[in-house]
Amino acid sequence: MQQVIAHKIDSIADYAIAETAVPVPAAGQVLIKVAACGMGYVDALVAVGGYQVKPPVPFTPGQEVAGTVAAVGAGVDGFREGDRVMASAFGGGLAEYLAVPAATVSLLPERMRFAQAAGFGINYLTALNGLRDRANLQPGERLLVMGAAGGVGSAAVQLGKLLGAEVIAAASTPEKRAFALAEGADAAIDTDPEGWRDRLKTACGGKGPDVIFDPVCGPLFEPAFRSLGWRGRHLVVGFVGGPIPKLPINLSLMKGGSLVGVDVRQFQIFEPALAKAHMVELLGWVAEGRLNPPTGRVFAFADFAAAMTFAMSGTGTGKTIIAVTPDE
């Protein structure tokens, strides 16, 4: 099979397509013929060694895949050859075949395309864990989503609306703000720091947001926290905005506010049963038509390097997808 692989991970240029053996699924594993692989900012960051957890080498990028079951290992129930599925792993997705633990595999709703599924799991699980478990978002509350046109940001916009919140989307360009509004946001604001808090207050009807979902944590991190309403919750989801910001801790006292971390990787490690239940619920919403995940720009497998570069640029909307062996 063809597989993207690197023996050192200093840059995207370290990666190349190589011919490798098709894996044989071990006991408890499912072998997937990969149709599509997600390539978000974090995926690309992991691939170049910039993430807080560095992968061992040799390494193949890609944490989310969708495709069909090619084979199952001993002791695996619930999956059979030809099933349409999605799965996650800490790397390995940019290959024509991937063997993963059966516990990470989910059957796809009939209406869900591979390109949608390859960008779904991590983003929507992060958003639901953050909004419902960590922030206890309530119907009627005001939710501010930073980076609202990105993969996890657009997931938070959709789920915020589904959970009954009033959603204000913050995004850097008119195109991104239009995308967020199309995904269900009630209002959209720019990210120009000059006068930003006043514009946010206007968007919030003269008040502050109750919850902030923040995968950016950039220059607007402190102004956003200062804008929180009483007992507000600011969710720290990621740091695509550059250097990690700092916050004067007296602000949490003055706002009665909370700064809450959201880490989907550890959520799955420490609360696997709840994470699995969330995924079942999320895919149920897709099956019912209550969620329609957007698809970002799609790249061919041979253009994986361009896809990784694009994912790190922050210029796209939704999650970047690489078509590995598409058959739909």
C-alpha positions in Angstrom: 0.0 0.0 0.0 1.0 3.7 -0.2 1.7 5.5 3.0 3.0 9.0 3.9 5.9 8.6 6.3 8.8 10.5 7.8 11.8 9.3 9.9 12.2 12.7 11.5 9.5 15.3 12.0 11.1 18.8 11.8 9.1 20.0 8.8 6.5 19.0 6.2 9.4 18.4 3.8 10.5 15.4 5.8 7.4 13.4 4.6 7.2 11.3 1.4 4.9 8.6 0.0 6.4 5.1 0.4 5.3 1.6 -0.4 4.7 -0.4 2.7 2.9 -3.7 3.7 -0.8 -3.7 4.3 -1.3 -4.2 8.1 -2.9 -7.4 9.4 -5.4 -6.6 12.1 -4.5 -8.0 15.5 -7.0 -9.3 18.0 -9.4 -6.5 18.9 -8.5 -4.5 15.8 -10.3 -3.4 12.6 -8.5 -2.9 9.3 -9.9 0.1 7.4 -9.5 0.8 3.7 -9.1 4.6 4.1 -11.2 6.8 1.8 -10.6 10.1 3.5 -8.3 11.5 6.2 -8.8 14.7 8.1 -6.0 17.2 8.3 -6.6 20.0 10.7 -4.3 22.5 12.3 -3.5 20.2 15.2 -2.9 17.3 12.9 -0.3 19.2 11.0 1.2 20.6 14.2 1.7 17.0 15.5 3.3 16.1 12.2 6.0 18.7 12.5 6.7 18.1 16.1 5.1 21.3 17.4 2.4 19.7 19.5 2.6 19.2 23.3 2.8 15.4 22.8 5.4 14.4 20.3 4.8 11.2 18.3 7.5 8.5 17.9 9.2 8.1 14.6 8.8 6.8 11.9 5.5 8.7 11.9 2.5 8.9 9.5 0.3 11.9 10.0 -3.5 11.8 10.2 -5.6 11.2 13.3 -9.1 10.8 11.8 -10.1 8.5 8.9 -13.2 7.3 7.2 -13.6 4.4 4.8 -14.7 0.8 4.7 -13.9 -2.2 6.8 -11.4 -4.5 5.0 -11.0 -7.1 7.7 -11.5 -7.6 11.5 -9.2 -9.2 14.0 -10.1 -12.0 16.5 -12.7 -11.1 19.1 -14.2 -8.2 17.2 -18.0 -8.0 17.1 -20.2 -5.4 15.5 -18.2 -4.8 12.3 -18.0 -6.7 9.1 -16.2 -6.3 5.8 -17.7 -3.5 3.7 -19.1 -1.5 6.6 -18.8 2.3 6.2 -16.9 3.5 9.3 -14.8 6.3 10.8 -12.1 5.9 13.4 -9.3 7.8 15.2 -5.7 7.1 16.1 -2.7 9.2 17.1 -1.3 9.2 13.6 -1.4 6.7 10.8 -4.3 8.1 8.8 -2.4 9.1 5.6 -2.2 5.5 4.3 -4.4 3.4 2.1 -5.0 1.0 5.0 -5.1 1.6 8.8 -5.5 -1.0 11.6 -7.1 0.5 14.7 -8.6 -0.7 18.0 -12.3 -1.6 17.5 -13.2 0.7 20.4 -12.2 3.7 18.2 -14.4 2.7 15.3 -18.0 3.9 14.6 -20.5 3.0 11.9 -21.5 5.9 9.7 -25.1 7.1 9.3 -26.3 6.4 5.8 -26.5 10.1 5.0 -22.9 10.9 6.1 -20.2 11.1 3.4 -16.6 10.0 4.0 -15.3 13.5 3.6 -17.7 14.7 6.3 -16.8 11.8 8.6 -13.0 12.3 8.3 -13.4 15.7 9.9 -16.1 14.9 12.4 -15.0 12.9 15.4 -12.4 15.0 17.1 -14.0 18.4 16.4 -17.5 17.5 17.4 -16.5 15.5 20.4 -14.3 18.4 21.6 -17.2 20.9 21.1 -19.8 18.8 22.9 -17.4 17.9 25.8 -16.5 21.6 26.1 -20.0 23.1 25.8 -22.0 20.6 27.8 -19.6 18.9 30.2 -17.1 21.6 31.0 -19.2 24.8 30.5 -22.7 23.5 31.3 -24.1 25.6 28.5 -27.8 26.3 29.1 -30.6 27.1 26.6 -30.8 30.9 26.2 -27.3 31.6 27.2 -25.0 33.6 25.0 -22.1 31.7 23.4 -19.1 33.4 21.8 -17.1 31.1 19.4 -13.6 32.3 18.5 -12.2 31.0 15.3 -15.8 30.2 14.3 -15.0 29.2 10.7 -12.4 26.5 11.6 -13.2 22.8 12.0 -13.7 22.8 15.8 -15.1 26.4 15.7 -17.8 25.5 13.2 -18.6 22.4 15.3 -19.1 24.6 18.3 -21.4 27.0 16.4 -23.6 24.1 15.2 -23.7 22.4 18.6 -24.2 25.7 20.5 -27.4 26.2 18.4 -28.5 22.6 18.9 -28.1 23.1 22.7 -30.3 26.2 22.6 -27.7 29.0 22.9 -27.5 32.3 21.2 -24.3 32.0 19.2 -22.0 34.9 18.3 -19.3 33.9 15.9 -15.9 35.7 15.8 -13.9 35.3 12.5 -11.2 37.2 10.7 -12.6 37.7 7.2 -16.0 38.5 5.7 -15.9 35.0 4.0 -15.3 33.3 7.3 -18.1 35.2 9.0 -20.5 34.4 6.2 -19.5 30.7 6.6 -20.2 30.8 10.3 -23.6 32.5 9.8 -24.5 29.8 7.2 -23.6 27.2 9.9 -26.2 28.7 12.2 -24.6 31.6 14.1 -27.0 34.3 15.2 -24.4 37.1 14.7 -20.8 37.4 13.5 -18.1 39.9 14.5 -14.6 40.6 13.2 -11.4 40.1 15.1 -9.8 43.6 14.8 -8.7 44.4 18.4 -9.5 48.1 18.0 -12.9 48.6 19.6 -13.6 44.9 19.6 -15.1 44.7 23.1 -17.6 47.4 22.2 -18.7 45.5 19.0 -18.9 42.3 21.1 -21.1 44.0 23.6 -23.4 45.3 20.9 -23.6 41.8 19.4 -24.5 40.4 22.8 -27.4 42.9 23.2 -25.5 45.2 25.6 -24.3 42.4 27.9 -21.4 39.9 27.8 -21.2 36.3 26.7 -22.0 33.6 29.2 -19.6 31.1 27.6 -16.6 31.6 25.3 -15.4 28.7 23.2 -11.8 29.5 22.3 -9.6 27.4 20.1 -7.5 30.5 19.2 -6.3 32.0 22.5 -4.6 34.8 20.6 -4.6 38.6 21.0 -8.3 38.7 21.9 -7.9 36.2 24.7 -7.8 38.7 27.6 -10.3 41.2 26.0 -12.7 38.3 25.6 -12.4 37.1 29.2 -12.8 40.7 30.4 -16.1 40.8 28.4 -17.6 37.8 30.2 -20.9 38.2 32.0 -21.1 37.3 35.7 -20.3 33.6 36.3 -19.1 33.3 32.8 -17.0 30.4 31.5 -14.0 30.7 29.1 -13.1 27.4 27.5 -9.4 27.0 26.5 -9.5 24.7 23.6 -6.3 25.4 21.6 -3.6 27.9 20.7 -3.7 28.5 17.0 -3.5 32.2 17.6 0.3 32.1 18.3 2.2 32.5 21.6 0.3 31.2 24.6 -1.3 34.2 26.4 -1.4 35.0 30.1 -4.3 36.3 32.2 -4.2 38.4 35.4 -5.9 36.1 37.9 -7.8 38.9 39.6 -10.1 39.0 36.6 -11.6 35.6 37.5 -12.5 37.1 40.9 -14.0 40.3 39.5 -16.1 38.3 36.9 -16.9 35.4 39.2 -15.6 33.7 36.1 -14.0 30.4 35.3 -11.1 29.5 32.9 -11.7 25.9 31.9 -9.5 23.6 29.9 -10.9 21.3 27.2 -8.6 18.4 26.1 -10.4 15.8 24.0 -7.4 13.5 24.0 -7.4 13.2 27.8 -11.2 13.2 27.9 -11.1 10.0 25.8 -8.4 8.5 28.0 -9.9 9.3 31.4 -13.6 9.2 30.6 -13.9 6.6 27.7 -17.5 5.5 28.4 -18.8 9.1 28.4 -16.7 9.9 25.2 -18.2 6.9 23.5 -21.7 7.8 24.6 -21.2 11.3 23.2 -20.1 9.9 19.9 -23.1 7.7 19.7 -25.3 10.8 20.4 -23.5 13.0 17.9 -23.8 10.4 15.1 -27.5 10.0 16.0 -28.0 13.7 15.5 -26.3 13.4 12.0 -28.6 10.4 11.2 -31.7 12.5 12.2 -30.5 15.5 10.1 -30.0 17.7 13.1 -26.3 18.0 12.3 -24.9 18.5 8.9 -21.1 18.7 9.2 -19.4 21.0 6.6 -16.5 19.8 4.6 -13.4 21.9 4.2 -11.1 22.0 1.1 -10.4 18.5 -0.3 -6.9 17.6 -1.5 -5.7 14.6 -3.5 -3.5 12.1 -1.7 -0.5 13.0 -3.8 -0.9 16.6 -2.6 -0.7 15.8 1.1 2.1 18.3 1.7 0.0 21.1 0.2 -2.9 20.0 2.4 -0.8 20.1 5.5 0.5 23.6 4.6 -3.0 24.8 4.0 -4.3 23.3 7.3 -1.6 25.2 9.2 -2.3 28.5 7.3 -5.6 29.2 9.0 -7.1 30.5 5.8 -9.6 27.8 5.1 -13.1 27.1 6.5 -14.0 23.8 8.1 -11.5 20.9 8.4 -9.1 20.2 5.5 -9.7 16.7 4.0 -7.3 14.5 2.0 -8.9 12.0 -0.3 -6.8 8.8 0.1 -8.7 6.1 -1.9 -12.1 7.8 -2.4 -14.9 5.5 -3.7 -17.9 7.8 -3.4 
